[in-house]
Amino acid sequence: MSGAQASWLPDGQRLHLHHGPIDMIVGIEGAGREAAFQRAVARFGTLLEELVAELPRLRSHVGGPVEGETARRMIEAVRPFAAEFVTPMAAVAGAGAETILAAILDGPGVRKAYVNNGGDVAFHIGPGEVMPAAIAGPVPRHVTVLHGNPVRGVATSGAGGRSHSLGIADAVTVLARDAATADAAATLIANAVDLPGHSTIVRVPACEVSPDSDLGARAVTREVGVLSDGDVTRALEAGRAYAAGLVARGVIHAACLSLRGQCVTVGETSMIEERDPEHA
C-alpha cells in the first residue's frame, strides 16, 4: 500500500488507517462488514498519493481542473464559499473520509458505517439505525442522527486544531449533508469567530508557520490572550451570524460554536443536546 498501514484497534471492532498525515478510524456494522473493511483498506492505499499529485491546484484559490475522486469532492465542497478566500484544502479531511466511506458502501450488507478522519466524520445510516456523536465544548453535548435525517457529515475546526485558523474560536462543529461540506463550513465559521485588531490576539503570516500553507501571507491566529465576557460574546455573535447565513442558504443544517466557556448554536439544533457529565 506504498506506506499506508491498516491495523485493528484494541477492541477488535474498529480499524485504524494511517499514511503520512492521515489517520482514520473506521467502524462498520452489517453482514457485509468483512468485505467492506477490505474495500476500505484497498481504497485507502492510494488516497494520499492521489492528493499529493494534485496539491498545487488544491492549494490555489482559483483552483483548476482536477482528476481524483477526493479532489473533486474538495472542489465541490468549497463552491458555496467562492465569494470568499478559501481553497479546496479547507475540505480535505472531510472529503477523504467520504472517499473511504464510498468504497465501504460499494457492496451489500452495510447497515451502518463511519469514517473518522481526524475528527471530521462521514457516515452511513441504514433504515432503523441511529448514529450518535459527541461535540467538544465547555458543556458536553451530543448529537443523535436518525436514518431519515439528511445529515451525513460532522466536522470541527478552530484556532486550536491542526490547521491554521484566521479566527479565535475554541471549536466550531458543523452538521451538514456530507463531511466535505461540513469541513469547509467549519473552517469558514471558525474564521468568522473573531475580534479584528484586538490587542491580546497574536497573529502571524501563515507562510511563516508553514512555508507551503495554502493561506500564504494571510495572518493566522497563534495566541489569544485575556478576553472580557463582552469580547467573547461579540466574537461568537460574528460567527453565529455567518453560520446562520449558511443555514438560510441550505449549505449546512446546524452548527455549535464555543469560545472561552461560552457556546452558541444555530440551525436545526434539535439534534444537539447537552449531556450531563456524570452520564456522558
C-alpha positions in Angstrom: 0.0 0.0 0.0 3.0 2.3 -0.6 3.5 3.2 3.1 -0.2 3.0 4.1 -0.9 1.0 7.2 -4.1 -0.7 8.5 -4.4 -2.2 12.0 -7.2 -3.2 14.3 -7.8 -1.1 17.4 -7.7 -3.0 20.8 -11.5 -3.5 20.8 -11.1 -5.6 17.6 -14.1 -3.8 16.1 -12.7 -0.6 14.6 -9.9 -0.3 12.0 -7.1 2.3 12.2 -5.8 3.5 8.8 -2.6 5.6 8.8 -0.5 7.1 6.0 1.7 10.2 6.5 -0.5 12.9 7.9 -3.7 10.9 7.6 -5.2 9.0 10.5 -8.7 7.4 10.1 -10.8 5.3 12.4 -13.4 3.1 10.5 -16.4 1.4 12.0 -18.8 -0.9 10.1 -21.9 -2.9 11.1 -23.7 -5.4 9.0 -23.4 -8.8 7.4 -21.1 -7.4 4.7 -18.7 -6.0 7.3 -15.6 -8.0 6.5 -15.7 -7.3 2.8 -16.4 -3.7 3.5 -13.4 -3.3 5.7 -11.3 -4.9 2.9 -12.6 -2.3 0.4 -11.8 0.5 2.8 -8.2 -0.7 3.2 -7.7 -1.1 -0.6 -9.1 2.3 -1.4 -7.0 4.0 1.4 -3.9 2.6 -0.2 -3.8 5.2 -2.9 -5.5 8.1 -1.3 -2.5 10.1 -0.2 -0.7 9.7 -3.5 -3.7 10.9 -5.4 -4.0 14.1 -3.2 -0.2 14.9 -3.4 -0.4 14.6 -7.2 -2.9 17.5 -7.3 -1.7 19.6 -4.4 -0.8 22.7 -6.5 -4.3 23.0 -7.8 -5.9 22.1 -4.4 -3.9 24.8 -2.6 -5.0 27.5 -5.1 -8.0 29.8 -4.5 -8.6 30.0 -8.3 -8.4 26.2 -8.5 -8.3 24.3 -11.7 -9.3 21.0 -13.3 -8.7 18.0 -11.1 -8.9 14.3 -11.7 -9.1 12.5 -8.4 -12.3 11.4 -6.7 -11.3 13.1 -3.4 -10.1 16.3 -5.2 -13.4 16.6 -7.0 -15.2 16.4 -3.6 -13.0 19.1 -2.2 -13.7 21.4 -5.2 -17.4 20.9 -4.9 -17.4 21.4 -1.1 -15.9 24.9 -1.3 -18.0 26.0 -4.2 -20.6 27.7 -1.9 -17.8 29.9 -0.5 -16.4 31.0 -3.8 -17.0 34.7 -3.0 -14.6 34.5 -0.1 -11.0 33.4 0.1 -10.9 29.6 0.5 -9.0 26.8 -1.1 -10.2 23.2 -1.6 -7.8 22.3 1.2 -10.4 23.5 3.7 -12.3 20.3 2.9 -9.5 17.8 2.6 -10.2 15.8 5.8 -14.0 15.5 5.2 -13.5 14.7 1.5 -11.0 12.0 2.4 -13.5 10.4 4.8 -16.2 10.5 2.1 -13.9 8.7 -0.3 -13.3 5.8 2.0 -17.0 5.7 3.0 -17.9 5.4 -0.7 -15.7 2.4 -1.0 -17.2 0.8 2.1 -20.7 1.2 0.6 -19.7 -0.2 -2.8 -21.1 -3.6 -1.8 -24.0 -5.1 0.1 -24.7 -5.8 3.8 -23.6 -2.5 5.4 -26.2 -1.3 7.9 -24.2 1.5 9.5 -20.7 2.8 8.9 -18.5 5.8 9.7 -15.1 7.1 8.8 -13.5 9.5 11.3 -10.6 11.4 9.7 -9.0 13.4 12.5 -12.4 14.4 13.9 -14.2 15.0 10.6 -16.7 12.2 10.1 -18.6 10.8 7.2 -21.2 8.2 8.0 -23.9 6.0 6.6 -27.1 5.1 8.5 -29.4 2.4 7.2 -33.1 2.2 7.9 -33.8 1.9 11.6 -30.3 2.8 12.6 -29.0 5.7 14.7 -25.7 7.5 14.6 -24.6 9.2 17.9 -21.7 11.7 18.0 -20.1 13.9 20.7 -19.4 17.6 20.4 -16.5 19.1 22.3 -17.0 22.3 24.2 -17.4 23.9 27.6 -20.6 22.0 28.1 -20.6 18.4 26.8 -23.1 17.9 24.0 -24.1 15.0 21.9 -25.8 14.6 18.5 -28.2 11.9 17.5 -28.7 11.5 13.8 -31.6 9.2 12.6 -31.9 7.5 9.2 -34.5 9.9 8.0 -32.3 13.0 8.8 -30.3 14.4 5.8 -27.1 15.0 7.9 -24.3 12.6 6.9 -21.2 14.6 7.9 -19.9 16.2 11.0 -16.7 18.3 11.2 -14.9 20.5 13.7 -12.5 23.4 13.3 -10.9 26.1 15.5 -7.8 28.0 16.4 -6.5 25.1 18.5 -6.7 22.4 15.8 -4.0 21.0 13.4 -4.9 23.5 10.7 -4.4 27.3 10.9 -7.4 29.5 11.6 -8.0 33.1 10.8 -10.3 33.4 13.8 -10.3 32.7 17.5 -12.9 30.0 18.1 -12.0 27.2 20.5 -14.2 24.9 18.4 -16.9 25.1 15.7 -18.7 21.8 15.0 -20.9 21.7 11.9 -23.6 19.2 10.8 -24.1 19.0 7.0 -25.2 16.8 4.2 -21.7 15.4 3.8 -18.4 15.6 5.6 -16.6 17.7 3.0 -19.2 20.4 3.2 -19.1 20.3 7.0 -15.3 20.5 6.9 -15.2 23.6 4.7 -18.1 25.3 6.6 -16.5 24.7 10.0 -13.3 26.3 8.7 -15.1 29.4 7.4 -17.3 29.8 10.5 -14.3 29.4 12.8 -12.6 32.2 10.8 -15.7 34.4 11.4 -15.5 34.0 15.2 -13.1 36.9 15.6 -12.2 40.3 17.0 -10.2 42.0 14.3 -7.5 44.3 15.7 -7.9 43.1 19.3 -4.7 43.8 21.3 -4.4 40.4 23.0 -4.7 38.3 19.9 -1.3 37.4 18.3 -1.3 36.7 14.6 1.5 35.8 12.2 1.6 35.2 8.4 0.7 31.6 7.7 3.7 31.1 5.5 6.0 31.8 8.5 4.5 28.9 10.3 4.1 26.6 7.3 6.0 27.7 4.2 3.8 25.7 1.9 0.5 26.8 3.6 -2.4 27.4 1.2 -3.1 30.6 3.2 0.1 32.3 2.0 0.8 35.5 3.9 -2.6 35.8 5.5 -2.5 36.3 9.3 -3.4 33.2 11.3 -4.0 33.1 15.0 -1.2 31.9 17.2 -2.3 33.1 20.6 -5.4 34.5 22.2 -4.8 36.4 25.5 -7.3 37.8 28.0 -10.8 38.4 26.7 -13.7 40.0 28.5 -17.1 38.4 28.6 -18.2 41.1 26.2 -15.3 40.3 23.8 -16.3 36.6 23.8 -20.0 37.5 23.2 -19.1 39.8 20.2 -16.8 37.2 18.6 -19.3 34.4 18.9 -22.1 36.7 17.6 -20.0 37.3 14.5 -19.6 33.6 13.9 -23.2 32.9 14.7 -24.4 35.4 12.1 -22.2 33.9 9.5 -23.3 30.4 10.3 -27.0 31.5 10.3 -26.4 32.7 6.7 -25.2 29.3 5.7 -28.2 27.6 7.3 -30.5 30.0 5.4 -28.8 29.2 2.1 -29.1 25.4 2.8 -25.4 24.9 2.9 -25.4 23.4 6.4 -28.0 22.1 8.8 -26.6 23.2 12.2 -23.5 24.4 14.0 -22.2 24.7 17.5 -19.7 27.5 18.3 -17.6 27.7 21.5 -15.2 30.2 22.9 -13.8 30.7 26.5 -16.7 28.8 28.2 -19.5 30.4 26.1 -21.3 28.4 23.4 -24.0 29.3 20.8 -25.9 27.0 18.4 -27.6 27.7 15.2 -29.8 25.8 12.7 -31.6 22.5 13.4 -30.4 22.4 17.0 -33.0 19.8 18.0 -30.3 17.2 17.2 -27.8 18.9 19.6 -28.4 18.2 23.3 -26.5 19.0 26.4 -25.2 15.9 28.2 -24.8 15.6 31.9 -21.1 15.0 32.5 -22.0 12.2 35.1 -23.8 10.3 32.3 -21.7 11.2 29.3 
